[in-house]
Amino acid sequence: MQRRRWTRLITALGAGALAAGLAAPIPATAQTRPAHIPQLTGAELAGSWTAPLSTRGRYIVDADGNRFKLMSANWDGAQGHWNGSGSKDDPANHNSGDSYDIPMGLDRAALPTLLNDFHSLGINSIRLPFSNEMLGMTAPVPDAAVTANPQLRGKTPLQIFDAVVAALTADGFAVILNNHTTTSRWCCSHDDGNTKWYSSQTTEKWVADWAALTERYRDNPRVVGMDLRNEVRRDLLDDANWGGGDGNDLYKAYQQAAIAIQRVNPDVLVIMEGINWQGVPLDGVYHDRPMLKPVANISNTILRPDKLVYSAHVYGFTGPQHTGATGLGETHDLRYRDMTAAQLADAVRQEALFVTTPGQHYTAPVWMSEFGTRGAGQTDQKEIAWWNGFTELLAANDTDFAAWPLVTQADASGAFADAFALLGYRPDGSRISIADDWRYTGWQKLVTSAGKTGQVPVETRWNMLGSNSYLPDTNASALMQDRPDWDPGQWKGVCPDTERLQGVSRSINRGLCTDARQPATTTVRNVVANEANVQQDWAGGYSKLQCATGQLAVGFSLTIGTTNRWATSKLLCAPSTSQLPVSAGRTVWFDQADNRPAGGGSTASDWAPGHFKGQCADGEYLAGIAYTYQRVQGGVPSALLCKPLQ
């Protein structure tokens, strides 16, 4: 959640002005009240889908291959609401109500009541934020935290988290765990100790916590996903990057966490949110909200690529280059709520929804895992117009979503502690719902709009290897994770076990994998370091690495020294379980230009910007790589041997 972002930093940096309003006001009172949303029982929801979930192209599907659209809300609280100053025991020092480091509302309503009210909203899934600090809390919560749920008295926050997960999944909901913060402090500012995955802890601790949580819920198949980190952003001095290979590399951290999770439970979804903010929010100084834009050129490839989902957050008061600040420190950049409908659609596509484009190395579902605005008492006409326009945009694009937040405390008069919440509970337990305020028109449209349903066809996958650094290797093979290093000291890229190597770039560590017309392979992997398998000279004057007859390339390695960096080192090959056609193949040269098949897979996206690339046709497999150290070429790949699959 972003409402407190940058307040201290921008105060220190200087002043700006409010961007001009472009959205036409739509009065909240002028909206037509829709019919109430049809409500499923827990048994009906549970019977409507089968775990585990996976992906096909831009869609999430259940175990039967049917579309499972994430229609979600964020049940927050276990990440903490303390504002960081004063006593944590004083409710006055908490933002949006005191959560007691457990999901909100357990002090006001019994769990069965809460779940029934969740069903009334039409949602099928819950994003459940937590903090790393909460995982280690050993003291039981005070009785006041669970007044309406006495069965939870004497339990620690993690034990209550367990009980909530069990109740949700037993009632049919899909649950996605979200590492929201490190410390149990309200998100988000530049100095809250939560700006990055390693803030207030180490990357190793963060990865270990994810592995432990995955193990903890491994036997509950309705815990369907792990949302790796919330709103990674700049602290006072450092930005996160995507692919730089250093300690601030979010791409690298996501690769490490995803592999650790999938080694424990290969069935869960792995959700990766892009970089939320880079730079200093001052006019004339670089600042940006990258979100998923870096994925266009550096996408993630994990052990089970059919488990990867990307995510993004959009709030009307923020913008593509606007932190959301008002007054002192505000820049002149547009907020989302200042945009026309066309501008908003274009911005959201550039920042996130382009990832749903079929047939590219980055193609995956996009989950809009946070959005929201004030309900009762909303007077900002731009916010009203933004909510109506954004919910229309999500519905029109058939986008998976999760509203922020689901539950808050309300006072006796009905005023919400968190005005963005969908549900509020008074001290006496009585409920106030989004169905009672102006937002319901947009919400009802979201959960009832027509979209893809039923069986989703299996799509060909394209996945890239490498980044802007030799750290880390891109070892997306579960088989090779458990085997000795096959080329010590060099960078290695290995395709997932269901895919083969299809393309290679020149002078940088990038490769392309696919399962297009993929034959099954054995579990044998052979390392090729010389020309022993070369039967004819398919690249005259060049050194060649070639797989043995009947084998496909599934990985390659490059040198990482200061001299001849990215020179060809070795080739990794896998035998096909079926006989491949006898063919000399053809040579694909890419030493002077890109050489990619017209209309081939992922050719509408660039997986190695600024570098020449060679790629076999979709009906071929890569059997060899040629290179030379002559003519100052430094041993980098220059040609591919491509052979027909049929």
N, C-alpha and C positions, 0 to 999 in steps of 0.2 A: 504494500500500500504506500502511496506516494505523497500524501497530503502534507507531510512535514519536511519534505525533501529540501535540502540546501538552505534552510532558513538562516542558519548561523554563518555558513560560508558566504552566501550572497550578501549578507549584511556587511561582512568585512570587505567585500570586493567592490561594492559601489551600487549605483542606482541605474534604473532604466525606465521604460514606459510601457504601458499596456498596448498590445497590438490592436489594430483597428478591427472592429467586429464585422464579420461578413455574413454570418448565418442569420436568416430571417427568424424573428421571434415567433414561437408558437405557444400561445397561452396554455398553461396546464389545465385550466378549467374548460377549455374548448374541445377536449378530446372525447371521443365516443367510448363509452364503457363497453368492453367486449364481454362475451359470455365467460363464465368461470372455466378454468382449465380442468379437463377431465382428470380424475385422480385415480391412480392405481393403488391397490393394496400392496403390502410388502410381498405377499405370495405372488401376486400378478407381476410385479416388477421382476422378482427373482425368476419367474418362469419365462420371461420375455427375452432372456439372453443367457448365453453359456460362456463361462470363463474357460481359458484365459483370452485376453484380447491381443490382437496383432494388427498389422497395417497392410493395406493393398493400395498402392498409389497414394492418393490424397485422403483415403478413408481409413478409419479405424473399423475393424470387424471383430465379431466374436468368434468363438471356436468353431462355429458352423459356417463361417464365411459370410454372415449377415452383417450389414452395416450396424454399428453401434455408435451413434452420435453422442459425444460427451455433452450432455445438457446438465451443467454443474453449477454449484455454488461453493464458496469458500467458507467452511466452518472453522473460523479462526479462533484463537485463544491460547492454544498450546505453544505458540511462539512467544507469548508474553506481551503485556500491554504497558509495563512500567516505562515511564518517560525518561528515566536515567538520572533524575535529581530527587533528592529527598528520600525518605524512607519508602522502601518497597511495600511495607505493610500499611501505608496510608493510601486509601483509595483515591485521594485527591491527586496523587502523583502517578496516576495511570491515565492513558489516553483511551477514549471510547469505552470506558467501563473497566472494571477490575476483572481480569480473566482468571486469576489464580494459577496461571500457566496450564490451564486445561481448556477444552473447547467451551465456548460461551453458552450460557443458558442453563447449565446444570444446577445452578442455584435457584432457578425460577420455575423450571418445568421438568417433569419426569421424562426419562428417555423415550418411552413409548409415545408420549405426547409430542415430543420434538420430532420424532421420526414421522409420525402421522402428518404433522404440519409441513415437513419437508416434501412429503408426497403431494400435498395440496398445491405445491408450486410447479409440479410437472417435471421435476428434475430426476435424473437417473444415476447421478454420480456426485461425489463429494471430493473436493480438494481439501486436504486436512493438513494445514501448516503446523510445523513444530520447530523448536529451537534445539540446537545441539546441547545447550545447557540443560534443557528440560529432561533430556535422556538420562542425565546423571543425578537428578534431584532425588534425595533419599528421604526427605521429611514428608510426612503425609500432609495433604492440603487441609486447611481449617474446615471444620464442619460447615461453616457458612458458605463455602464454595460449592457444596453439594446438598444444600438444604432440601431440594426437591427430589433428591436421589440418595436417600439414606444408606442404601446398599453400597455406596461408594465411600462412605466414611472410613477414615483410617488408611486410605490408599494414597500412594504417591502419584504425582502427575503422570508418570509413565504407565502405572497400573490403570489409571483412569483412561488414559489414551487407549490402552489395550481394550478396555471395556467398551469404549465408544466404537472402535474399529469393529469389534465383534458384533455389536448391536446393529451397526449400519449394514454390514455385509449379510447378517442373518435376515435383514429386512429387504434384501435385494439390491441395495446400492453398490455400485462400483466405487472403490476408494482409491484415491491417489494421494500418496504421502508427499508433502512439500517441505523441503528444507528451507524455511523462510528466513531464519536468522541463526547466528551462532549463539549470542547471548539472548536472554529472555527480556529484550528491550524493544520497545515499539519501533517499527521500521517506518520511515527511512530518512536518514540524514547522512552527511558525509563523515560524521565523527561518532556514530553510534556503535562502533565496533562490529558492524555487520555488513560492511560495504562489499566484501568479497568472500568467497568460500573459505579462504584461509584467515580471515579476520578473527582475532581473539583465539586462534587455534592454528594448527598446521594443516597443510593439504593432506598429509598422511592420516591425521586424526579424522578429518572430514570424510575421506574415502573409507576408513575403517568403520565409522559410524554408519555409513550407508550399507556396507556389507553386513554389519550386525543387524540393522533393521530389516534388511531383505531376508536374512535368516530367521528373524523373529516372526515374520508373517508369511514365511514360505508355504506353510500348510493351509493358508487361507487364500484360495484362488481368486476371491473377489477383491483382494488387495491387488489391483490390476496394474499399478504404475508407481514409479518413483520420479518425482519432479525435483531435479537435482539441486537447484538454487534459485532463490528469488532475487530479482532486480539487482544484479551485479552492477556496480557503479563506481565512479571515482571517489576516492577519499580526498583529503586535503592536497596530497601530492601526486598520487599515482592513478593512472587509468588501467583498467583491464584491457587486454588485446585479444585478438582472435588469430592464433596460429604463430605467434612470435617465438614460442618455445621457452620463454623465461617463466619466472614465478608468477607473473601476472597474466599468463596465457589461459583464458577460459576454455578455449577449444581443447587444449592439452588436459586440463583438469577434468573436463567432461569425458574425454576418452578414458582417462584413468578410472573415474568413478563408474562409468558404464560397464567397462570390462569387469571390474570387481563385482558389480551387481549381477551381471549376467553369468558369471562363474558360479554364483550362489544359486540364482534362480533365472534360468534363461527364458522363462515364460512371461515375466513382467515387462510392461512398457517402460521405456526410459525417456523422460521428457526433458528437453533442453531449452531453456529460455535464453534469448540473445542478450547482448550487453545493453543494459538499460540507459547508461549515460557515460559519455566521455567528454573531457575538456572542462574549461572554466566558463561558467555562464555569464559572460560579459560581451557586449556588442564589440565586434571587431576582433574577437579572439575565438579560436576554434572551439566549438562545442557542438555535440550531436547526440542523438538518441539512435544508435546503430540498430538496435533490436536484431533482426535476422539478416540484415543486408550482407554481412560478411559471409554468410552461408552460400551466397551465390557463387563464390570462388573457392571456399574451403568448407566443405560439408563433412559431417561426421560419418564414419563407417565403423560399426560396432559388430560384435560377434554374431548377433542376430539382427540383421538390418531391418527385418520386418517388425521390429519392436521400437523403432525410433519415431518419436513425435517431437516437433518443435512447438514453442509457445511464445506468446508476446502479451504485453499489457498495454491498454489504451484507456486513458482518462481524459475527459473533455478539457480539464483545466491545464493539462500538459500539452506538449506539442513535439513535432519532430526535432526541433532545436530549442524547445522551451521547457525549463525544469518544472514549471507550475508555480513559480514564485509570483507574488503580487506586491507591487509597490517597490520598496527598496531592493535593488539588485535585479529587478526584472529586465529582461532583454526585449528587443523589438520583434522577436520571432513570433510567428503565428502559433496560437494554441489550436488544438483540434477543434474546439468549439467555435473558433473564429473562421473556420473554413466553410466554403460552400460544399454541397453534397459531392460534387465532382472532385474537389480538392481533397476532401476526406477520403473518398474511395481510392484516389490515386496515391495518397500518402500511405494508407494502410496496405495497399498492394505492394508498394515499393519496400516497405519496412517488414512485411510479414507474409502476406498472402501469395506472393509470387512463388513461394516454396511449394504450393499445391500444383504448379504447372506440371503436367505429366511428362514422363520420359526423360527426366534430367537427373544429373548425379545427386541433386539435393531433394528430389521429389519426396514429400512426406506430408502427413496431416499437420495442420497448424491449429493449435488449441489457444483460443483467446482466453487465457486463464485468469485474467483480472480486468474488470471494467465496472463502472458504477457511477452513481451520482446521488445527491440528496433527494429524499422522497418528500415527505410532508414538510411544508414550509419553504419549499424551493421557490425562489423569486427571480433567479437569474435566467432570463429568457434564452440566453445562449446555451446554457447547460440543458435546458429543456429541449431546445432544438437539436443539440448534439445527441442526447439520449435517443430521441426519436429517429434521428438519422443513422446513428450507429447501430441500433438494434435492427433497423431496416437493412443496413449493409450486411450485418451478420446473417440475417435471414436470407437475403438474396444470394449470398455466397455459400449458404448451407454450411456455415462455419461452426465447429465445435467451440463451446464457450463455458466460462465459469464466472458468475457474478461475484463481486466483493461488496460486503461480506454477507453471510447467511443470517447470523443471529447477533442480536445485541440486547443489552438491558434497556428497559424503559422506566421512566418514573411514573408515579401514580397518574399524572396528567396525560401520559402517553408519549412524552418527548423521548426520542431515542438518544442513547449515549453515542451511538455511531449512526448518523443520519443517513448513511448509504445503505444500511442493512435492509434485507428483505423481510425479516421477521424481528419483532421486538416483544419482550415479555415484561409486564409490570411486576412489582413486588408480590402481588397476589397471584401471579402466574397467568393472568389473562393475556391473550395474544393480540398483537397488531400486525397486520400483514401488508405486503406490497399491493395486495388486492384492494387495500383501502386508500391507496394514493394514486397520483397522476401517472406514475411509471408503469402501471399495470398494462396499459395498451401495448407498449413496446415489449414488455415481458411476455405477455400472452402471444404476441406475434412470434417471438423467438421460439417458444416451446411448442407451438402448434403449426408452424409454417411447413409447407411441403418441402421435402428434400429427398435425397437418395435413401431408399430403404431396400430391404431384402438382400439377395445375394450380390456380392461385389466381385466382378471378374478379377482373376489373378493378373497382375501386370508385370511386365519385364522390369527388373531392377537394374539400376546403374548406380554404382558407388565409387567414390574417388579415394585414392590413397595419397597421404602426404599433406604437408602444410607449408609454412614459410620457414621451417626449421627442421634440423635433423633430430630434434628432440620433441616428441618421442617417435619411436618407430610406429608405423600404423600396422599393427599386427591384429587383424580382424578375424583371424582363424582360431577357433576354439581348439582345434587339434594342435596347432603350433604353440599355443599358450603353454602347453604342458611338455614341450619338447626342448631339447638344448638349443642354444643360440646357433643358428645355421650359418651366420657370417659375422662373427664377433667384431665389434669395433666399427661396423658400418651401419648406415641407415637401411632399414628393411621395410618393405611394404608387402603385406600378404592379404589377399582377398578373403572374404568370408568363405566358409567351407562349402557353401552352396553356389559359389560364383567362380569365375575364372578371370585372369588378366586379359584385358581387351585393348588397352592403349597405354602409351608411355609418353612422357614429355621429355624435352631436351633441356639440359642445363638447370634443372630443378627437380626436386624429388616429388613428382606427381605421377600417378597412374590412374587408370580407369578399370573398374571391374564390372562384370555383368553376369546375369543368369539367362541371357537370351539364348533360347534353344539349347540350354545347358545339358550335356550328358552327365550322368552320375559319375563320380570318381571314387576310387578306393581311398582308404586312409593312409596309403603310402605317400610319402613326399620325398622327392629326389632333388638334390642340390646339384646344379650344373655349374662347373667352374672353368670348363675348357671346351675345345671343339670336337670332343670324342664322338658326339652324336651327329656331327655335320656330314651329310652324305653327298651334297653337291654345293658348289660355291654360289650361293644366292645373293651375295653382296661382295663382289670382287674387290680385293684389296683391303677389306675390313675384317677385323676379328669378330667371331660369332659365338654366341651361346645359344644352344638349341636343345629343346627337350627331345628325349628319345621317341621313336615312333610309337604312336598310340597314347602320347601324353600331352597334356595341356599346361601352359604356363599359368601358375596361380599366384606367383609373387616374384619380386626382384629386389636386388640390393644395389646400393650406390655407395661410393666412397665419400667420406666426410672430412678428409684432410684439407689443409689450407692450399695444397697444390692439387690440381685436378679434382676439385670438389665436384661431386655428382657424376664421377666417372662410373661406367658400368662395372659391377663387381661380380654378381652371381645371379642365376635364374633358379626359381623354385618350380618344380613340375609335379603334376599329379596324373597317374594313369587313369584313363577312362575305363569304366566297367563295360562299355560297349565298344565294338570295333569302329574305329574312325576311318574315313575314306583314304585310300592310298593316293597321295597327291604330293607333287613337288611344292605346291603352294605358290604364293606370289610375294614379291618384295614391296613393302610400303616404305618409301623414303620420306623422311621429314627433317632432313638436315638443312634445308633452305626455306621451308614453308610448312604450314600445317598441312597434313594429309589425313583428312577425316572423311568417312563415307557420307555422301550427300543423302540426307534423310535418315542417317543412322542415329543410334541412341545417344542421347545427351549432346548432340551436336548443336543444339540451340543454347547451350550454356558453356562457359569457359572454366575448365577445371585446372588450367595452368596459364593464367593471364600473362601475356608478354613473352611466352615461350612457345616454340614450335612443338607440335604434338603429332604423333602417329597413332592411328586407330584402325583396327581390323573391321571389316564389315560385320553386320549383326549375325550373319550366317557363317562366320568364320571363327577360328580360334587362333590365339597368338601362340606360335611355336618357337619363336626365336627372336633375339635382339642382336643387332650388329653395331659395332663401334670402332673407332680408330683414334690413335694418338698422333697421327700424321696431320700435317697442315694446321697445326695449332688447334686441333679439335678437342684435345684433352680427355678422350675416352668416353665422352657423353654419348648416350644412345643416338643413333642416326637412322636406323632402319629396323623394320619389323618383318618377320616371316609370318605370313597369315595363311592358314590352311582351311579348307572347307569342312564344315561339320557334317554335311550331307552330300 
